[in-house]
Amino acid sequence: MSESRRLDNYIQNLLDMTRLGHGELKIERDWINIDDICRSAVQRLNRYMPDVQVKFVLLTQPPLLFVHAALVEQGIFNILENAAKYTPDDNPVIVELSHTDKDCIIAIEDKGPGIPEGQREQIFDMFYVVADGDRKKQNTGMGLAICKGMIGAHGGSVKAMSGNSGKGTRFEIRLPLNVNTIEQETNQ
């Protein structure tokens, strides 16, 4: 990633965190297919990191969500970018899309070194960076905090866990399907 693009991302992350922290991030929702949002985030990742492979899997029919598409896309992109940094070149980042009766689930899995269990909650804290050797200097520790804030503003959640094969990290984003639930959770 070029230095100017990295600086631009850093500034945008700072602005987003400031807006989230002060409750100034405006949530203008509309109905949109989550498949479109996910594919847009993947296309954006491919523009910045064209060598990264992404395997997109639809496990169920993609639902419509009542969300601010750009904010949800940014949250997904932040996790995709993180996964791309840690996935070895010969492995794809896996994106799985499914839903239950209550939630839409976007799972993003990498095949990197993984995150120690004791740090899986802390990685969503502002400026927290898992010790990762030389890569640490390019990691601001804001992307996952922003993701959690943006998804949380929609009544959703983000969780990190061990990858399905026991290797890497699997992030699960859950967004509510019920509009009444969304309005109740965001108005509290």
C-alpha positions in Angstrom: 0.0 0.0 0.0 1.4 3.4 -0.9 2.4 5.8 1.9 -0.2 8.4 0.8 -3.0 5.8 0.7 -1.9 4.5 4.2 -2.0 8.1 5.5 -5.4 8.7 4.0 -6.7 5.6 5.7 -5.2 6.7 9.0 -6.9 10.1 8.8 -10.2 8.6 7.8 -10.0 6.2 10.7 -9.3 9.1 13.1 -12.2 11.0 11.8 -14.5 8.0 12.1 -13.4 7.3 15.7 -14.0 10.9 16.6 -17.5 10.9 15.2 -18.3 7.6 16.9 -16.9 8.7 20.2 -18.9 11.9 20.2 -22.1 10.3 18.9 -21.9 12.5 15.7 -21.8 9.6 13.2 -25.1 10.0 11.4 -26.8 6.7 10.7 -28.9 7.1 7.6 -30.4 3.7 7.0 -31.9 2.1 3.9 -32.8 -1.4 2.9 -29.9 -3.1 1.1 -28.8 -6.6 0.3 -25.9 -7.6 2.5 -24.4 -9.5 -0.4 -23.9 -6.2 -2.3 -22.2 -4.6 0.7 -19.8 -7.6 1.2 -18.9 -7.7 -2.5 -18.3 -4.0 -2.6 -15.9 -4.3 0.4 -14.1 -7.2 -1.4 -13.8 -5.2 -4.6 -12.3 -2.3 -2.6 -9.8 -4.6 -1.0 -8.8 -5.9 -4.4 -8.1 -2.4 -5.6 -5.7 -1.7 -2.7 -4.3 -5.2 -2.4 -4.7 -6.9 -5.9 -2.7 -10.0 -5.0 -5.0 -11.0 -2.1 -7.2 -13.9 -2.9 -10.8 -13.8 -1.4 -13.1 -16.8 -1.4 -16.7 -15.6 -1.1 -19.2 -18.2 0.1 -23.0 -17.8 0.4 -24.3 -20.3 3.0 -27.9 -19.0 2.8 -29.8 -16.6 0.7 -28.5 -13.1 1.5 -31.0 -11.1 3.5 -31.9 -7.4 3.1 -30.7 -5.3 6.0 -31.9 -1.9 7.2 -28.4 -0.3 7.6 -26.2 2.6 6.6 -24.4 0.7 3.7 -21.2 2.8 3.7 -20.6 2.3 7.5 -21.2 -1.4 7.4 -19.0 -1.7 4.3 -16.2 0.2 6.1 -16.5 -2.2 9.1 -16.3 -5.2 6.8 -13.4 -3.7 4.9 -11.4 -3.0 8.1 -11.6 -6.7 9.0 -10.9 -7.8 5.4 -7.8 -5.6 5.3 -6.6 -7.0 8.6 -7.2 -10.5 7.4 -5.3 -9.8 4.2 -2.3 -8.6 6.1 -1.9 -11.8 8.0 -3.0 -14.5 5.5 -0.1 -16.2 3.7 0.0 -15.5 -0.1 -1.0 -19.0 -1.0 -4.2 -19.0 1.1 -7.4 -17.0 0.4 -9.2 -14.9 2.9 -12.6 -16.6 3.3 -15.8 -14.6 3.6 -19.0 -16.5 4.5 -22.4 -15.0 4.5 -25.4 -16.6 6.3 -28.2 -15.7 8.6 -30.4 -17.1 11.4 -34.0 -16.0 12.2 -32.6 -13.0 14.1 -29.2 -12.1 12.7 -27.2 -11.8 9.5 -23.7 -13.3 10.0 -20.7 -12.2 8.0 -17.7 -14.4 8.9 -14.2 -13.4 7.7 -11.4 -15.9 8.3 -7.7 -15.7 7.6 -5.0 -18.3 7.9 -2.5 -16.2 9.7 -0.8 -16.8 13.1 -4.1 -16.2 15.0 -4.8 -14.0 18.0 -4.1 -15.4 21.4 -7.4 -16.2 23.3 -6.6 -13.7 26.1 -6.3 -10.8 23.6 -9.4 -11.5 21.5 -11.5 -8.9 23.3 -8.6 -6.3 23.6 -8.0 -6.2 19.9 -11.2 -4.1 19.6 -9.8 -1.4 21.9 -8.5 1.8 20.4 -4.8 1.7 19.5 -4.4 -1.9 20.8 -2.0 -3.9 18.6 -1.1 -7.6 19.0 2.7 -8.0 19.1 3.4 -9.0 15.5 7.0 -8.3 14.8 7.9 -6.0 11.9 4.3 -5.5 10.8 3.5 -3.6 14.0 4.8 -0.3 12.6 2.1 -0.3 9.9 -0.7 -1.1 12.3 -2.4 1.7 14.1 -4.8 -0.4 16.2 -7.8 1.6 15.0 -9.4 -0.5 12.2 -11.0 -3.1 14.5 -12.1 -0.5 17.1 -13.8 1.4 14.3 -15.4 -1.8 13.0 -16.8 -2.6 16.4 -18.2 1.0 16.8 -19.8 1.0 13.3 -21.4 -2.4 13.7 -22.4 -1.6 17.2 -24.2 1.6 16.0 -26.4 -0.7 14.0 -27.3 -2.9 17.0 -24.8 -5.6 15.9 -21.7 -7.2 17.3 -18.2 -8.3 16.2 -16.3 -11.2 17.8 -12.9 -12.7 17.1 -12.3 -16.4 17.6 -9.9 -19.2 16.4 -10.2 -20.1 12.8 -12.3 -23.2 11.9 -9.3 -25.3 11.1 -7.6 -24.3 14.4 -5.4 -21.9 12.5 -5.8 -18.2 11.9 -8.6 -15.9 13.1 -12.3 -15.9 12.4 -14.2 -12.7 12.8 -18.0 -12.9 13.1 -20.1 -9.8 12.4 -23.7 -10.1 13.5 -26.3 -7.6 12.4 -29.9 -7.8 13.5 -32.6 -8.6 10.8 -35.5 -7.2 12.8 -36.0 -3.4 12.3 -37.8 -3.1 15.7 -34.8 -4.7 17.5 -32.4 -2.3 15.7 -34.5 0.8 16.7 -34.7 -0.4 20.4 -31.0 -1.1 20.7 -29.8 2.1 19.1 -32.3 4.4 21.0 -31.2 3.1 24.5 
